Amino acid sequence: MSPRKIVLDHRARRPVVSITLLAAFLLVAGLARGMAVQASSSPPPVAIAYADTHHPPSNGRFPTPWYGSPDVVYVGTTVNDWDSGSIKIDNTTGADMTGVHVTMDIGSAHYDRWGASLTVPVGNSLILTQTNDTYIDTDTSDNDPQPPGWPNAVCNPPSAAIAVIHVTIGQTTFDYADKNRQLTTGGVDGAHCAWWAGGPGDEASSWSALAVVGGPTPTPTSSPTNTPTPSPSPSPTPTPTRTPTPTSTVATTGTSTPTLTTTTTPTPTRTPTPTNTSTPTNTPVPSTGGDLAVGFAEASQQPGSWSVPAPYQFAVNWDGSSGSRPIGIVYAAVTPGTVTGPTITNASSQYASGGSLLVLNGPGPLLRGTTAATRVSGVAGGSSWTIAAPTGMRAGDVAAVYINTSNVPMTSPAGWTQRHQDGQGTVWTQVFSSAPANLGVWSTTDTYGWTYTAVAFGASVSSPTVATVGGGGSQFTSAVFTGSATAP
């Protein structure tokens, strides 16, 4: 065989070898794709638990693995103040699970807040829990359709609603049912009612596996609609009891689109952080008579602005948009006799609220000014804050401080009188003979956060006085009745 012919034969074989390698590569890629499809066509192991560091002391059942554990993709708040039903999905398929979308329904309540296309690496577990520490958005022991919880818990009859978890992988959806009502702590507020795992107190429970309900169902390709569920629970910040190990996790803070972040161990601070973004309506309108009705309303952590019928107008309309509890203060001139206070309505569904009513008396009483609503973060060992004096306050004015918190007790500076308590709201007043630099240092030894605002009312001649007090008390609705009182 001639050298030239050898060269020709060699060149002729190269494409054959290349084609063979290409075919092998395509075969392997095809097998890999087949493994991914197989991963999405078999139901993954799903477990549920209740994470609670919000109601110490610990009952020893906090779920593990958790945030900071190895091989965990975590979607939720990283602040150690959990009060939340939680879901764990294990990837045991041998391939990455992509396009994972998890939603949950409990009666009429729909949860869809963890992202629509998550990836769970092979051998990892996906853990889904509350995404916001300020208003607890996945508190399944308190949220609708549960009976009322704190502060006036209804323990009987319990809710019969069962949580159904929908796990979509690619285009296939698997349903899992919590038939033991673990996520709803037996259908009652487990922190304040005894339930199947014990209590009342710490609601934590370990991971429990769920069975698939029925077979897989095809899932439409369009993205589902997010319908956030309101949270009625108080939003404290107790002393962290666990120290997670820093790890790269998927974490969200009140959003539905998680981002890959490297989280570190949260460190509590003894310096509360105020949030002051409210825009009160300061339009002083003097009363033509001698009586002025002042209504107060507070609600749980679901953000929402307030509305009130005429002739009442707002002194403060704080929607709680930073995560603090919404509060509103309204006022209007009234005539002597029985005064039925206004109903102040929040734009969001609220499941814990309260209202109070003051009647001020004096010649030509009017709104002088306000202190913008401010949230003070809770810290271990308690917190304190100096409340600013209302803008435009003058000598002889009466100031009213309105605090919305589950802290017990709140301690006022000297000279203040607590006029009413309406669930989580307390109303305090004091007449100042001279314009103060501030309204003093207010404090609590409890660990929870609190929101405050203040208003000042003056009169044309002498100081206005608090004539009578009324209140609608603790309520469970977004339409807050402020009560009734008798004007002199």
Helices and strands as residue ranges (DSSP letters): H 3-41, E 46-52, E 72-75, E 83-90, E 97-106, E 109-111, E 118-120, E 125-128, E 163-169, E 172-177, G 185-187, E 205-210, E 217-218, E 247-251, E 259-263, E 274-275, E 291-299, E 306-307, E 313-318, E 327-334, E 337-340, E 343-346, E 353-361, E 366-376, E 383-388, E 398-404, E 410-411, E 417-422, E 425-431, E 438-444, E 450-458, E 465-475, E 479-481, E 484-487
